[in-house]
Amino acid sequence: MMNAAATTRRSHEPPLRTRRCMTCSSKREKADLFRVVRHADGTVAFDPTGRAPGRGAYVCSPACLEEACRKGLMGRALKTRVDNRAAQQIVADMLREHERRAGID
């Protein structure tokens, strides 16, 4: 049995790639979110491409990322401990990317 969404989508349209913000739980398209990744070696970093290998977690805004750091949500989503230094670097990298996407110099 097919649901209504499956029957109305045209076969030539690619499927939507939606993800959920780890802080506010809003669902958005993957391209509209910012990704943080835990690499295989355990390091945590901002992923500007959204394609780095490893466990990823998404946030929709710099405010959500800062709240995720403050509440420990990033470590929970990535299943690892995120130290303050790494969190500060991720916030700084994401702010630069946010400004780039918005066209702010």
OpenMM code with the backbone's topology and positions (N, CA, C; nanometers):
from openmm import Vec3, app, unit

residues = "MET MET ASN ALA ALA ALA THR THR ARG ARG SER HIS GLU PRO PRO LEU ARG THR ARG ARG CYS MET THR CYS SER SER LYS ARG GLU LYS ALA ASP LEU PHE ARG VAL VAL ARG HIS ALA ASP GLY THR VAL ALA PHE ASP PRO THR GLY ARG ALA PRO GLY ARG GLY ALA TYR VAL CYS SER PRO ALA CYS LEU GLU GLU ALA CYS ARG LYS GLY LEU MET GLY ARG ALA LEU LYS THR ARG VAL ASP ASN ARG ALA ALA GLN GLN ILE VAL ALA ASP MET LEU ARG GLU HIS GLU ARG ARG ALA GLY ILE ASP".split()
positions = [
    Vec3(0.0837, -0.1164, 0.0000),
    Vec3(0.0000, 0.0000, 0.0000),
    Vec3(0.0893, 0.1243, 0.0000),
    Vec3(0.0632, 0.2172, -0.0896),
    Vec3(0.1456, 0.3374, -0.1033),
    Vec3(0.0792, 0.4549, -0.0337),
    Vec3(0.1606, 0.5408, 0.0252),
    Vec3(0.1041, 0.6591, 0.0894),
    Vec3(0.0815, 0.7688, -0.0144),
    Vec3(0.0111, 0.8745, 0.0240),
    Vec3(-0.0250, 0.9813, -0.0691),
    Vec3(0.0972, 1.0523, -0.1260),
    Vec3(0.1992, 1.0729, -0.0447),
    Vec3(0.3190, 1.1420, -0.0913),
    Vec3(0.3901, 1.0623, -0.2001),
    Vec3(0.3924, 0.9320, -0.1869),
    Vec3(0.4598, 0.8475, -0.2849),
    Vec3(0.3855, 0.8467, -0.4173),
    Vec3(0.2551, 0.8581, -0.4144),
    Vec3(0.1786, 0.8524, -0.5381),
    Vec3(0.1772, 0.9846, -0.6126),
    Vec3(0.2007, 1.0972, -0.5440),
    Vec3(0.1965, 1.2266, -0.6106),
    Vec3(0.3319, 1.2718, -0.6630),
    Vec3(0.4397, 1.2145, -0.6162),
    Vec3(0.5722, 1.2542, -0.6632),
    Vec3(0.5977, 1.1974, -0.8022),
    Vec3(0.6474, 1.2790, -0.8884),
    Vec3(0.6774, 1.2338, -1.0242),
    Vec3(0.8067, 1.1530, -1.0243),
    Vec3(0.8158, 1.0565, -1.1100),
    Vec3(0.9307, 0.9661, -1.1099),
    Vec3(1.0612, 1.0351, -1.1452),
    Vec3(1.0574, 1.1467, -1.2185),
    Vec3(1.1813, 1.2139, -1.2573),
    Vec3(1.2327, 1.3106, -1.1514),
    Vec3(1.1564, 1.3349, -1.0452),
    Vec3(1.2007, 1.4233, -0.9383),
    Vec3(1.2837, 1.3459, -0.8369),
    Vec3(1.3994, 1.4003, -0.7989),
    Vec3(1.4810, 1.3296, -0.6988),
    Vec3(1.4115, 1.3346, -0.5623),
    Vec3(1.4374, 1.2364, -0.4792),
    Vec3(1.3754, 1.2375, -0.3454),
    Vec3(1.4325, 1.3517, -0.2613),
    Vec3(1.3497, 1.4069, -0.1743),
    Vec3(1.3967, 1.5117, -0.0848),
    Vec3(1.4863, 1.4502, 0.0210),
    Vec3(1.5964, 1.5158, 0.0488),
    Vec3(1.6877, 1.4693, 0.1514),
    Vec3(1.6686, 1.5598, 0.2725),
    Vec3(1.5818, 1.5179, 0.3614),
    Vec3(1.5543, 1.5988, 0.4794),
    Vec3(1.6295, 1.5442, 0.5991),
    Vec3(1.6688, 1.6354, 0.6854),
    Vec3(1.7356, 1.6012, 0.8099),
    Vec3(1.6726, 1.6847, 0.9205),
    Vec3(1.7002, 1.6474, 1.0441),
    Vec3(1.6420, 1.7158, 1.1599),
    Vec3(1.7524, 1.7860, 1.2385),
    Vec3(1.7257, 1.9102, 1.2772),
    Vec3(1.8193, 1.9866, 1.3597),
    Vec3(1.8297, 1.9187, 1.4961),
    Vec3(1.9525, 1.8984, 1.5453),
    Vec3(1.9707, 1.8283, 1.6729),
    Vec3(1.9226, 1.9111, 1.7917),
    Vec3(1.9036, 2.0411, 1.7741),
    Vec3(1.8634, 2.1272, 1.8848),
    Vec3(1.7134, 2.1526, 1.8874),
    Vec3(1.6588, 2.2053, 1.7786),
    Vec3(1.5173, 2.2442, 1.7778),
    Vec3(1.4272, 2.1414, 1.7104),
    Vec3(1.4859, 2.0381, 1.6513),
    Vec3(1.4138, 1.9284, 1.5856),
    Vec3(1.3344, 1.9701, 1.4626),
    Vec3(1.3639, 2.0867, 1.4056),
    Vec3(1.2954, 2.1254, 1.2827),
    Vec3(1.3508, 2.0427, 1.1670),
    Vec3(1.2622, 2.0008, 1.0769),
    Vec3(1.3036, 1.9235, 0.9599),
    Vec3(1.3224, 2.0183, 0.8432),
    Vec3(1.4372, 2.0045, 0.7763),
    Vec3(1.4684, 2.0872, 0.6600),
    Vec3(1.5443, 2.0034, 0.5588),
    Vec3(1.5568, 2.0578, 0.4398),
    Vec3(1.6378, 1.9901, 0.3401),
    Vec3(1.7834, 1.9931, 0.3844),
    Vec3(1.8550, 1.8880, 0.3512),
    Vec3(1.9946, 1.8737, 0.3939),
    Vec3(2.0791, 1.9941, 0.3542),
    Vec3(2.0570, 2.0485, 0.2366),
    Vec3(2.1359, 2.1615, 0.1876),
    Vec3(2.1148, 2.2882, 0.2702),
    Vec3(2.0047, 2.2975, 0.3423),
    Vec3(1.9743, 2.4161, 0.4221),
    Vec3(2.0289, 2.4076, 0.5643),
    Vec3(2.0887, 2.2953, 0.5997),
    Vec3(2.1406, 2.2742, 0.7348),
    Vec3(2.2934, 2.2763, 0.7349),
    Vec3(2.3492, 2.2859, 0.8528),
    Vec3(2.4941, 2.2803, 0.8717),
    Vec3(2.5261, 2.1476, 0.9395),
    Vec3(2.6350, 2.0831, 0.8957),
    Vec3(2.6688, 1.9493, 0.9465),
    Vec3(2.7949, 1.9526, 1.0313),
    Vec3(2.7886, 1.8795, 1.1403),
    Vec3(2.9043, 1.8545, 1.2261),
    Vec3(2.9300, 1.7044, 1.2166),
    Vec3(3.0557, 1.6646, 1.2068),
    Vec3(3.0872, 1.5237, 1.1857),
    Vec3(3.1872, 1.4730, 1.2885),
    Vec3(3.1682, 1.3476, 1.3296),
    Vec3(3.2683, 1.2764, 1.4103),
    Vec3(3.3395, 1.1818, 1.3159),
    Vec3(3.4676, 1.2051, 1.2969),
    Vec3(3.5482, 1.1218, 1.2077),
    Vec3(3.5787, 0.9876, 1.2740),
    Vec3(3.6280, 0.8942, 1.1950),
    Vec3(3.6599, 0.7599, 1.2449),
    Vec3(3.7643, 0.7642, 1.3564),
    Vec3(3.8527, 0.8637, 1.3541),
    Vec3(3.9558, 0.8732, 1.4582),
    Vec3(3.9035, 0.9395, 1.5865),
    Vec3(3.7748, 0.9781, 1.5869),
    Vec3(3.7135, 1.0353, 1.7063),
    Vec3(3.7121, 1.1866, 1.7120),
    Vec3(3.7810, 1.2514, 1.6182),
    Vec3(3.7798, 1.3976, 1.6173),
    Vec3(3.6457, 1.4489, 1.5670),
    Vec3(3.6073, 1.5652, 1.6171),
    Vec3(3.4808, 1.6271, 1.5793),
    Vec3(3.5120, 1.7584, 1.5096),
    Vec3(3.4441, 1.7836, 1.3963),
    Vec3(3.4714, 1.9049, 1.3194),
    Vec3(3.3469, 1.9491, 1.2436),
    Vec3(3.3478, 2.0744, 1.2026),
    Vec3(3.2434, 2.1266, 1.1154),
    Vec3(3.2679, 2.0725, 0.9756),
    Vec3(3.1619, 2.0342, 0.9055),
    Vec3(3.1728, 1.9778, 0.7712),
    Vec3(3.1037, 2.0712, 0.6719),
    Vec3(3.1775, 2.1639, 0.6095),
    Vec3(3.1136, 2.2596, 0.5191),
    Vec3(3.0556, 2.1958, 0.3927),
    Vec3(3.1075, 2.0802, 0.3521),
    Vec3(3.0574, 2.0151, 0.2308),
    Vec3(2.9350, 1.9288, 0.2574),
    Vec3(2.9199, 1.8843, 0.3816),
    Vec3(2.8089, 1.7951, 0.4143),
    Vec3(2.8311, 1.6532, 0.3660),
    Vec3(2.9523, 1.6221, 0.3241),
    Vec3(2.9804, 1.4904, 0.2657),
    Vec3(3.0970, 1.4155, 0.3303),
    Vec3(3.1536, 1.4695, 0.4347),
    Vec3(3.2683, 1.4039, 0.4977),
    Vec3(3.2248, 1.2704, 0.5576),
    Vec3(3.3107, 1.1697, 0.5510),
    Vec3(3.2749, 1.0409, 0.6094),
    Vec3(3.2716, 1.0483, 0.7613),
    Vec3(3.1820, 0.9771, 0.8203),
    Vec3(3.1705, 0.9740, 0.9655),
    Vec3(3.0278, 0.9994, 1.0097),
    Vec3(3.0074, 0.9924, 1.1391),
    Vec3(2.8742, 1.0157, 1.1952),
    Vec3(2.8460, 1.1651, 1.1948),
    Vec3(2.7325, 1.2042, 1.1397),
    Vec3(2.6991, 1.3448, 1.1278),
    Vec3(2.5799, 1.3846, 1.2115),
    Vec3(2.5755, 1.5118, 1.2441),
    Vec3(2.4619, 1.5723, 1.3133),
    Vec3(2.4407, 1.7089, 1.2499),
    Vec3(2.3166, 1.7539, 1.2463),
    Vec3(2.2824, 1.8763, 1.1749),
    Vec3(2.2236, 1.9814, 1.2668),
    Vec3(2.2498, 2.1092, 1.2341),
    Vec3(2.1879, 2.2221, 1.3025),
    Vec3(2.1396, 2.3203, 1.1959),
    Vec3(2.0355, 2.3956, 1.2313),
    Vec3(1.9765, 2.4864, 1.1329),
    Vec3(2.0315, 2.6281, 1.1406),
    Vec3(2.0940, 2.6648, 1.2510),
    Vec3(2.1411, 2.8022, 1.2659),
    Vec3(2.2567, 2.8082, 1.3659),
    Vec3(2.3314, 2.9189, 1.3635),
    Vec3(2.4369, 2.9356, 1.4639),
    Vec3(2.3810, 2.9347, 1.6061),
    Vec3(2.2628, 2.9906, 1.6255),
    Vec3(2.2023, 2.9910, 1.7598),
    Vec3(2.1747, 2.8487, 1.8072),
    Vec3(2.1261, 2.7642, 1.7173),
    Vec3(2.1011, 2.6244, 1.7551),
    Vec3(2.2312, 2.5518, 1.7860),
    Vec3(2.3379, 2.5822, 1.7120),
    Vec3(2.4666, 2.5178, 1.7397),
    Vec3(2.5184, 2.5595, 1.8769),
    Vec3(2.5090, 2.6875, 1.9087),
    Vec3(2.5548, 2.7338, 2.0396),
    Vec3(2.4741, 2.6699, 2.1523),
    Vec3(2.3431, 2.6566, 2.1322),
    Vec3(2.2600, 2.5911, 2.2333),
    Vec3(2.2951, 2.4430, 2.2453),
    Vec3(2.3226, 2.3780, 2.1319),
    Vec3(2.3616, 2.2367, 2.1335),
    Vec3(2.4914, 2.2176, 2.2116),
    Vec3(2.5856, 2.3090, 2.1947),
    Vec3(2.7117, 2.3018, 2.2694),
    Vec3(2.6868, 2.3217, 2.4183),
    Vec3(2.6048, 2.4202, 2.4505),
    Vec3(2.5776, 2.4529, 2.5910),
    Vec3(2.5055, 2.3391, 2.6634),
    Vec3(2.4134, 2.2720, 2.5949),
    Vec3(2.3348, 2.1652, 2.6570),
    Vec3(2.3951, 2.0264, 2.6411),
    Vec3(2.5064, 2.0151, 2.5681),
    Vec3(2.5691, 1.8847, 2.5476),
    Vec3(2.4996, 1.7991, 2.4433),
    Vec3(2.4173, 1.8610, 2.3589),
    Vec3(2.3431, 1.7859, 2.2580),
    Vec3(2.4324, 1.7363, 2.1451),
    Vec3(2.5391, 1.8093, 2.1159),
    Vec3(2.6283, 1.7683, 2.0084),
    Vec3(2.6976, 1.6369, 2.0430),
    Vec3(2.7465, 1.6264, 2.1644),
    Vec3(2.8105, 1.5026, 2.2072),
    Vec3(2.7149, 1.3851, 2.2054),
    Vec3(2.5924, 1.4096, 2.2453),
    Vec3(2.4916, 1.3031, 2.2447),
    Vec3(2.4604, 1.2588, 2.1015),
    Vec3(2.4426, 1.3551, 2.0113),
    Vec3(2.4096, 1.3222, 1.8726),
    Vec3(2.5246, 1.2497, 1.8026),
    Vec3(2.6477, 1.2879, 1.8360),
    Vec3(2.7643, 1.2270, 1.7714),
    Vec3(2.8175, 1.1062, 1.8471),
    Vec3(2.7578, 1.0778, 1.9617),
    Vec3(2.7977, 0.9642, 2.0453),
    Vec3(2.9458, 0.9696, 2.0834),
    Vec3(2.9876, 1.0873, 2.1278),
    Vec3(3.1245, 1.1070, 2.1730),
    Vec3(3.1289, 1.2296, 2.2631),
    Vec3(3.2385, 1.2465, 2.3321),
    Vec3(3.2561, 1.3655, 2.4156),
    Vec3(3.3167, 1.4755, 2.3300),
    Vec3(3.2580, 1.5946, 2.3357),
    Vec3(3.3089, 1.7089, 2.2598),
    Vec3(3.3641, 1.8099, 2.3598),
    Vec3(3.4953, 1.8319, 2.3552),
    Vec3(3.5542, 1.9262, 2.4512),
    Vec3(3.5256, 2.0707, 2.4091),
    Vec3(3.5454, 2.1624, 2.5025),
    Vec3(3.5135, 2.3038, 2.4786),
    Vec3(3.5931, 2.3635, 2.3633),
    Vec3(3.7187, 2.3254, 2.3526),
    Vec3(3.8030, 2.3791, 2.2464),
    Vec3(3.7502, 2.3388, 2.1084),
    Vec3(3.7142, 2.2116, 2.0927),
    Vec3(3.6587, 2.1646, 1.9648),
    Vec3(3.5253, 2.2331, 1.9362),
    Vec3(3.4418, 2.2483, 2.0393),
    Vec3(3.3114, 2.3131, 2.0220),
    Vec3(3.3291, 2.4583, 1.9774),
    Vec3(3.4243, 2.5295, 2.0378),
    Vec3(3.4492, 2.6688, 1.9991),
    Vec3(3.4967, 2.6788, 1.8551),
    Vec3(3.5808, 2.5853, 1.8130),
    Vec3(3.6293, 2.5853, 1.6751),
    Vec3(3.5157, 2.5565, 1.5776),
    Vec3(3.4288, 2.4636, 1.6136),
    Vec3(3.3137, 2.4298, 1.5287),
    Vec3(3.2215, 2.5509, 1.5146),
    Vec3(3.1949, 2.6198, 1.6245),
    Vec3(3.1097, 2.7393, 1.6204),
    Vec3(3.1729, 2.8455, 1.5304),
    Vec3(3.3030, 2.8692, 1.5447),
    Vec3(3.3720, 2.9697, 1.4627),
    Vec3(3.3662, 2.9325, 1.3143),
    Vec3(3.3918, 2.8055, 1.2823),
    Vec3(3.3883, 2.7597, 1.1434),
    Vec3(3.2477, 2.7724, 1.0852),
    Vec3(3.1475, 2.7382, 1.1659),
    Vec3(3.0104, 2.7463, 1.1173),
    Vec3(2.9670, 2.8906, 1.0955),
    Vec3(3.0092, 2.9806, 1.1824),
    Vec3(2.9753, 3.1223, 1.1646),
    Vec3(3.0343, 3.1764, 1.0339),
    Vec3(3.1584, 3.1368, 1.0033),
    Vec3(3.2189, 3.1778, 0.8760),
    Vec3(3.1389, 3.1239, 0.7575),
    Vec3(3.0983, 2.9978, 0.7651),
    Vec3(3.0196, 2.9374, 0.6567),
    Vec3(2.8823, 3.0027, 0.6465),
    Vec3(2.8209, 3.0324, 0.7600),
    Vec3(2.6903, 3.0986, 0.7598),
    Vec3(2.7000, 3.2346, 0.6905),
    Vec3(2.8049, 3.3102, 0.7216),
    Vec3(2.8262, 3.4399, 0.6579),
    Vec3(2.8517, 3.4239, 0.5081),
    Vec3(2.9279, 3.3210, 0.4706),
    Vec3(2.9542, 3.2967, 0.3283),
    Vec3(2.8253, 3.2664, 0.2534),
    Vec3(2.7413, 3.1794, 0.3113),
    Vec3(2.6143, 3.1442, 0.2468),
    Vec3(2.5210, 3.2636, 0.2360),
    Vec3(2.5248, 3.3511, 0.3362),
    Vec3(2.4366, 3.4681, 0.3370),
    Vec3(2.4934, 3.5818, 0.2517),
    Vec3(2.6201, 3.5700, 0.2100),
    Vec3(2.6821, 3.6737, 0.1294),
    Vec3(2.7318, 3.7909, 0.2100),
    Vec3(2.7557, 3.7682, 0.3389),
    Vec3(2.8046, 3.8739, 0.4274),
    Vec3(2.9574, 3.8727, 0.4254),
    Vec3(3.0171, 3.9886, 0.4034),
    Vec3(3.1648, 3.9969, 0.4027),
    Vec3(3.2180, 4.0686, 0.5226),
] * unit.nanometer
topology = app.Topology()
chain = topology.addChain("A")
for resn in residues:
    res = topology.addResidue(resn, chain)
    for name in ("N", "CA", "C"):
        topology.addAtom(name, app.Element.getBySymbol(name[0]), res)
